[in-house]
Amino acid sequence: MQGNFTFHNPSKIYFGKDAVENIRGELPKYGPVVQLVYGGGSIKKNGVYDAVMRILNDCGKTVIDDGGVLPNPTVERLMEGREKARANGTDFILAVGGGSCCDYAKALSVAVWEEDPEDFWFKYYERFEKPAEDAKIVPAGCVLTMVGTGSEMNMKAVLTNTQKHWKRGGDLGPRAAFKFSVLDPAYTLSLPYDRMVAGAFDIFVHLCEQYFSGTDDCVSDDLAEGLMRSVVKNSRRAVLDPQDWEARSNLMWAAALALSTVFGCGKSGDSMVHQFGQSIGAYTGATHGMTLSATILPYYRMVLADGLPKYARFAREVWHVDPAGKTERETAEAGLDALEAWMRELGLVMHAREIGVTEEMIPGLVEGTRVRGFYRKLTREEMAQVYRESI
């Protein structure tokens, strides 16, 4: 490995059946007022809400309801939660849900005591600052019900600015990371099929975006290849039987690991697929994993020649493409063909028009897309070309 790095991941993970019971030992560490963050109400149908509320009540907590956090949480919704937290003196934030709830909760933990709430977006999502060392941050934890984003084990939070049609991720630093995260695979078994496969693909793309960079002999890449193969294998098992506990538990742990930042240690990276997907999400509100599947192949095929050795390695080590009799480019192209075949096997969105993208949106989509590539820094016209080819 050629790069220098500092690795720090402070989140404690409770994994497995009935893991939620472990929060009984965590909650007494914090004050009496807990702001309970959740989404559209599915946790009230599958029993997760009742299980969490029972523990909160047993621990003597006053619960402030902050439900209704929708996918692609917005700055406006965040400010509503901020006012609720300030009015009630929230001591702890507990997210129960998927990545959107987790992202919202981490952003909220920083936003509650920000002196200038109107500057929050510009400070953390345009200037990409981190909270000051002495900033007051409300501690937070999560009970995860959907896998894919990896928000349960990192310091990042994605928000949407509806006025600008921008969706961006901000790194809020280790103090904003969850104090604990509960990962019980049983809580994911009731997910609709499309959410399950979209989550699996999100895991895979997180790994790709840390993998596609330099060509040095890097242990992070060896680890990433193994985990990518695991995601492919277990997604196939989950497609055949969505109730396959082992497959679903493997995907849940893979999701947490994939964006824990360990696979990016000592490396650069290429997060352009997420930049494309997030821009689409800001316009359409589409499921995140599907925005990625709609744009990944046009982008990877555009930059294939610029990162040819790594794409060829990806083909050999992840997809088991036999390079015998092939040029390096042919090997690399066969790897992307294998990726496409797996995506179709899962039933992912293959064209952005399926999730509401039109030609008329392209200028705005480009405007909201950050340039975060490695092998090539795309021009605005190249970004527009990716969007056109994705449609």
C-alpha positions as CSV (number, residue, x, y, z in Angstrom):
1,M,0.0,0.0,0.0
2,Q,1.4,3.4,-1.0
3,G,-1.0,5.8,0.7
4,N,-1.0,7.2,4.2
5,F,-4.3,7.1,6.2
6,T,-6.0,7.5,9.5
7,F,-8.8,5.0,10.2
8,H,-11.3,5.8,13.0
9,N,-14.7,4.2,13.2
10,P,-16.3,4.7,16.6
11,S,-19.7,3.0,16.1
12,K,-20.5,0.0,18.2
13,I,-22.4,-2.8,16.3
14,Y,-24.9,-5.2,17.9
15,F,-25.5,-7.9,15.3
16,G,-27.9,-10.8,15.2
17,K,-31.2,-12.1,16.4
18,D,-32.8,-10.0,19.1
19,A,-29.9,-7.6,19.0
20,V,-32.2,-4.8,19.9
21,E,-32.2,-5.9,23.5
22,N,-28.7,-4.6,23.8
23,I,-29.9,-1.1,23.8
24,R,-31.1,-1.6,27.3
25,G,-27.5,-1.2,28.4
26,E,-26.9,1.8,26.1
27,L,-29.8,4.1,26.8
28,P,-29.1,4.7,30.5
29,K,-25.9,6.5,29.4
30,Y,-27.9,9.4,27.9
31,G,-30.5,11.8,29.2
32,P,-34.2,11.1,29.5
33,V,-35.6,12.6,26.3
34,V,-35.2,10.5,23.2
35,Q,-36.3,11.7,19.7
36,L,-37.5,8.7,17.8
37,V,-36.8,9.0,14.1
38,Y,-38.6,6.7,11.6
39,G,-40.1,6.6,8.2
40,G,-43.4,6.0,6.6
41,G,-44.8,3.7,9.2
42,S,-43.7,0.2,8.1
43,I,-42.1,-0.4,11.5
44,K,-45.5,-0.2,13.1
45,K,-46.7,-3.0,10.9
46,N,-43.8,-5.4,11.3
47,G,-43.5,-5.1,15.1
48,V,-40.2,-3.2,15.2
49,Y,-41.8,-0.1,16.6
50,D,-43.4,-1.9,19.4
51,A,-40.2,-3.7,20.3
52,V,-38.3,-0.4,20.4
53,M,-41.0,1.4,22.3
54,R,-41.2,-1.3,24.9
55,I,-37.4,-0.9,25.7
56,L,-37.6,2.9,25.7
57,N,-40.5,2.8,28.2
58,D,-38.7,0.2,30.3
59,C,-35.7,2.5,30.4
60,G,-38.0,5.4,31.6
61,K,-37.4,7.5,28.5
62,T,-39.7,10.4,27.3
63,V,-40.2,9.8,23.6
64,I,-40.5,12.6,21.1
65,D,-42.1,11.3,17.9
66,D,-40.3,12.3,14.7
67,G,-41.9,9.9,12.2
68,G,-42.5,10.5,8.5
69,V,-39.0,10.8,7.3
70,L,-39.3,10.0,3.7
71,P,-36.6,8.6,1.3
72,N,-34.1,11.3,0.2
73,P,-34.6,13.4,3.4
74,T,-34.6,17.2,2.7
75,V,-33.1,20.2,4.4
76,E,-36.5,21.5,5.1
77,R,-37.6,18.3,6.9
78,L,-34.3,18.4,8.9
79,M,-35.1,21.9,10.1
80,E,-38.5,20.8,11.3
81,G,-36.8,18.0,13.3
82,R,-34.3,20.6,14.7
83,E,-37.1,22.8,16.0
84,K,-38.8,19.8,17.6
85,A,-35.5,18.7,19.3
86,R,-34.8,22.2,20.6
87,A,-38.3,22.7,21.9
88,N,-38.3,19.4,23.8
89,G,-34.6,19.3,25.0
90,T,-33.7,16.1,23.1
91,D,-30.9,14.3,24.8
92,F,-30.6,11.4,22.4
93,I,-31.7,10.6,18.8
94,L,-32.7,7.0,17.9
95,A,-33.2,6.2,14.2
96,V,-35.3,3.2,13.4
97,G,-35.4,2.5,9.7
98,G,-33.2,2.5,6.7
99,G,-30.5,4.7,5.3
100,S,-32.7,7.8,4.9
101,C,-33.6,7.7,8.6
102,C,-30.0,7.1,9.6
103,D,-28.7,10.0,7.4
104,Y,-31.4,12.3,8.7
105,A,-30.6,11.4,12.4
106,K,-26.9,12.0,12.0
107,A,-27.5,15.4,10.2
108,L,-30.0,16.2,13.0
109,S,-27.5,15.5,15.7
110,V,-25.3,18.2,14.3
111,A,-28.0,20.6,13.3
112,V,-29.9,20.8,16.6
113,W,-27.5,23.3,18.2
114,E,-26.1,25.0,15.1
115,E,-26.2,28.7,15.7
116,D,-27.2,29.6,12.2
117,P,-29.5,26.9,10.8
118,E,-29.8,28.7,7.5
119,D,-26.1,28.2,6.9
120,F,-26.3,24.4,7.7
121,W,-26.5,23.3,4.0
122,F,-23.8,25.6,2.8
123,K,-21.5,24.8,5.7
124,Y,-21.6,21.0,5.5
125,Y,-22.8,20.3,1.9
126,E,-21.2,23.0,-0.2
127,R,-18.2,24.0,1.8
128,F,-17.9,20.5,3.2
129,E,-16.8,21.6,6.6
130,K,-16.8,19.4,9.7
131,P,-18.3,20.4,13.1
132,A,-15.9,22.3,15.3
133,E,-14.2,20.3,18.1
134,D,-16.2,22.1,20.7
135,A,-19.5,22.0,18.8
136,K,-22.5,20.7,20.8
137,I,-23.7,17.5,19.1
138,V,-26.7,15.4,20.2
139,P,-25.6,11.7,20.4
140,A,-27.5,9.3,18.2
141,G,-27.9,5.6,17.5
142,C,-29.9,3.4,15.1
143,V,-31.9,0.3,14.8
144,L,-31.5,-0.7,11.1
145,T,-34.4,-2.2,9.1
146,M,-33.0,-1.9,5.5
147,V,-29.5,-2.6,4.2
148,G,-27.5,-0.9,1.5
149,T,-26.4,2.6,2.5
150,G,-23.9,1.7,5.2
151,S,-25.0,4.7,7.1
152,E,-25.1,2.7,10.3
153,M,-21.3,2.5,10.4
154,N,-19.9,5.8,9.1
155,M,-19.9,9.5,9.6
156,K,-21.7,10.6,6.5
157,A,-25.2,11.9,5.9
158,V,-26.9,12.5,2.6
159,L,-29.5,15.3,2.3
160,T,-31.5,16.8,-0.5
161,N,-31.8,20.5,-1.2
162,T,-35.2,20.8,-3.0
163,Q,-34.7,24.4,-4.1
164,K,-31.5,23.6,-5.9
165,H,-32.4,20.0,-6.9
166,W,-29.2,18.9,-5.3
167,K,-28.6,15.7,-3.3
168,R,-25.3,15.5,-1.6
169,G,-23.4,13.6,1.1
170,G,-21.6,15.4,3.9
171,D,-18.9,13.9,6.1
172,L,-19.9,15.1,9.6
173,G,-16.9,13.6,11.4
174,P,-16.5,10.9,14.0
175,R,-18.5,12.7,16.7
176,A,-21.6,12.5,14.5
177,A,-21.2,8.7,14.0
178,F,-23.8,6.5,15.8
179,K,-22.9,5.5,19.3
180,F,-24.4,2.2,18.6
181,S,-26.1,0.4,15.7
182,V,-28.5,-2.5,16.0
183,L,-28.4,-5.0,13.0
184,D,-30.9,-7.7,13.3
185,P,-31.4,-9.5,9.9
186,A,-35.0,-10.4,10.9
187,Y,-35.9,-6.7,10.6
188,T,-35.0,-6.8,6.9
189,L,-37.0,-9.9,5.9
190,S,-40.3,-7.9,5.2
191,L,-38.7,-5.5,2.7
192,P,-40.3,-5.4,-0.7
193,Y,-38.2,-7.2,-3.4
194,D,-37.2,-4.1,-5.2
195,R,-35.8,-2.5,-2.1
196,M,-33.9,-5.6,-1.2
197,V,-32.1,-5.8,-4.6
198,A,-31.6,-2.0,-4.8
199,G,-29.9,-2.3,-1.4
200,A,-27.7,-5.1,-2.5
201,F,-26.6,-3.1,-5.5
202,D,-25.9,0.0,-3.4
203,I,-23.5,-2.2,-1.3
204,F,-21.7,-3.3,-4.5
205,V,-21.3,0.2,-5.8
206,H,-19.9,1.5,-2.5
207,L,-17.2,-1.2,-2.9
208,C,-16.6,-0.3,-6.6
209,E,-16.1,3.3,-5.8
210,Q,-13.4,2.7,-3.3
211,Y,-11.8,0.0,-5.5
212,F,-11.5,1.8,-8.8
213,S,-8.5,4.0,-8.5
214,G,-4.7,3.2,-8.5
215,T,-3.0,0.0,-9.5
216,D,-0.6,-0.4,-6.5
217,D,-0.6,-3.7,-4.6
218,C,-3.3,-2.8,-2.0
219,V,-4.8,-5.0,0.7
220,S,-7.9,-2.8,0.6
221,D,-8.5,-4.0,-3.0
222,D,-8.0,-7.6,-2.1
223,L,-10.6,-7.2,0.7
224,A,-13.0,-5.4,-1.6
225,E,-12.8,-8.1,-4.3
226,G,-13.7,-10.7,-1.7
227,L,-16.7,-8.7,-0.4
228,M,-17.9,-8.0,-3.9
229,R,-18.0,-11.7,-4.7
230,S,-19.9,-12.2,-1.4
231,V,-22.5,-9.6,-2.3
232,V,-23.0,-11.2,-5.7
233,K,-23.3,-14.7,-4.2
234,N,-25.7,-13.7,-1.4
235,S,-27.8,-11.5,-3.6
236,R,-28.4,-14.4,-5.9
237,R,-29.4,-16.6,-2.9
238,A,-31.7,-13.9,-1.6
239,V,-33.4,-13.6,-5.0
240,L,-34.1,-17.3,-5.0
241,D,-35.4,-17.2,-1.4
242,P,-35.9,-13.8,0.1
243,Q,-36.3,-15.5,3.5
244,D,-32.8,-17.0,3.4
245,W,-31.5,-15.9,6.8
246,E,-27.9,-16.6,6.0
247,A,-28.0,-14.7,2.7
248,R,-29.8,-11.7,4.3
249,S,-27.5,-11.6,7.3
250,N,-24.4,-11.7,5.1
251,L,-25.8,-8.8,3.0
252,M,-26.5,-6.9,6.2
253,W,-23.0,-7.2,7.5
254,A,-21.5,-6.5,4.0
255,A,-23.5,-3.3,3.8
256,A,-22.1,-2.1,7.1
257,L,-18.5,-3.0,6.2
258,A,-18.7,-1.7,2.6
259,L,-19.0,2.0,3.6
260,S,-17.2,1.8,6.9
261,T,-14.3,3.5,5.0
262,V,-12.0,0.5,5.6
263,F,-11.9,-0.4,1.9
264,G,-10.8,3.1,1.0
265,C,-7.8,3.2,3.3
266,G,-4.6,4.3,1.6
267,K,-6.4,4.9,-1.7
268,S,-8.2,7.5,-3.7
269,G,-11.5,6.6,-5.2
270,D,-14.1,7.3,-7.9
271,S,-17.6,8.2,-6.6
272,M,-19.1,9.5,-9.9
273,V,-21.8,6.8,-10.0
274,H,-23.1,8.1,-6.7
275,Q,-22.9,11.7,-8.0
276,F,-25.0,10.7,-11.0
277,G,-27.4,8.8,-8.9
278,Q,-27.8,11.4,-6.2
279,S,-28.5,14.1,-8.9
280,I,-31.3,11.9,-10.3
281,G,-32.6,11.3,-6.8
282,A,-32.9,15.0,-6.1
283,Y,-35.1,15.4,-9.2
284,T,-37.2,12.2,-9.1
285,G,-37.1,10.9,-5.5
286,A,-36.4,7.5,-7.0
287,T,-35.0,4.6,-5.0
288,H,-31.3,5.2,-4.5
289,G,-30.0,1.9,-5.7
290,M,-32.0,2.1,-8.9
291,T,-30.5,5.5,-9.7
292,L,-27.1,3.9,-9.5
293,S,-28.1,0.9,-11.7
294,A,-29.4,3.3,-14.3
295,T,-26.1,5.2,-14.7
296,I,-23.2,2.9,-13.8
297,L,-22.7,1.1,-17.1
298,P,-22.7,4.3,-19.3
299,Y,-20.1,5.8,-17.0
300,Y,-17.9,2.8,-16.6
301,R,-17.8,2.2,-20.3
302,M,-16.9,5.8,-20.9
303,V,-13.9,5.7,-18.6
304,L,-12.9,2.0,-19.3
305,A,-9.9,2.9,-21.4
306,D,-8.6,5.4,-18.8
307,G,-8.6,2.7,-16.0
308,L,-8.0,-0.3,-18.2
309,P,-5.7,-2.3,-15.9
310,K,-8.0,-2.0,-13.0
311,Y,-11.2,-2.9,-14.9
312,A,-9.4,-5.9,-16.3
313,R,-8.5,-7.0,-12.8
314,F,-12.1,-6.4,-11.8
315,A,-13.2,-8.8,-14.5
316,R,-10.7,-11.5,-13.5
317,E,-11.0,-11.3,-9.7
318,V,-14.7,-10.5,-9.2
319,W,-16.3,-12.1,-12.2
320,H,-13.8,-14.9,-12.9
321,V,-13.4,-13.8,-16.6
322,D,-10.7,-16.0,-18.2
323,P,-8.2,-13.7,-19.9
324,A,-6.8,-16.4,-22.2
325,G,-7.0,-15.4,-25.8
326,K,-8.4,-11.9,-24.9
327,T,-6.7,-8.5,-25.0
328,E,-6.7,-6.5,-21.8
329,R,-9.6,-4.4,-23.1
330,E,-11.6,-7.5,-24.1
331,T,-11.1,-8.9,-20.6
332,A,-12.3,-5.6,-19.1
333,E,-15.3,-5.4,-21.4
334,A,-16.3,-8.9,-20.5
335,G,-16.2,-7.9,-16.8
336,L,-18.7,-5.1,-17.5
337,D,-20.8,-7.5,-19.5
338,A,-20.9,-9.8,-16.5
339,L,-21.8,-6.9,-14.2
340,E,-24.7,-6.1,-16.6
341,A,-25.9,-9.7,-16.6
342,W,-26.0,-9.8,-12.8
343,M,-27.9,-6.5,-12.7
344,R,-30.5,-7.9,-15.1
345,E,-30.7,-11.1,-13.1
346,L,-31.6,-9.0,-10.0
347,G,-34.2,-7.1,-11.9
348,L,-32.6,-3.6,-11.4
349,V,-33.6,-0.5,-13.3
350,M,-31.4,-0.4,-16.4
351,H,-32.6,2.9,-17.9
352,A,-33.1,6.2,-16.2
353,R,-36.4,6.8,-18.1
354,E,-37.9,4.0,-15.9
355,I,-37.5,6.2,-12.9
356,G,-38.7,9.4,-14.4
357,V,-35.7,11.0,-16.0
358,T,-36.3,13.0,-19.2
359,E,-34.0,14.7,-21.8
360,E,-35.3,18.0,-20.5
361,M,-33.8,17.4,-17.1
362,I,-30.3,16.8,-18.3
363,P,-29.0,20.4,-17.9
364,G,-30.2,20.5,-14.4
365,L,-28.9,17.1,-13.6
366,V,-25.4,18.1,-14.8
367,E,-25.6,21.3,-12.8
368,G,-26.2,19.3,-9.6
369,T,-23.5,16.7,-10.3
370,R,-20.2,17.0,-8.5
371,V,-17.1,15.8,-10.4
372,R,-15.6,13.0,-8.2
373,G,-14.0,10.7,-10.8
374,F,-10.5,9.2,-10.6
375,Y,-9.4,8.1,-14.1
376,R,-10.9,11.1,-15.8
377,K,-12.4,14.3,-14.6
378,L,-15.5,14.5,-16.8
379,T,-16.5,17.6,-18.6
380,R,-20.1,18.9,-18.5
381,E,-20.7,17.5,-21.9
382,E,-19.4,14.1,-20.9
383,M,-21.7,14.1,-17.9
384,A,-24.6,15.1,-20.1
385,Q,-23.6,12.2,-22.4
386,V,-23.7,9.7,-19.5
387,Y,-27.2,10.9,-18.6
388,R,-28.4,10.7,-22.3
389,E,-27.0,7.2,-22.6
390,S,-28.6,6.2,-19.3
391,I,-32.1,7.2,-20.6
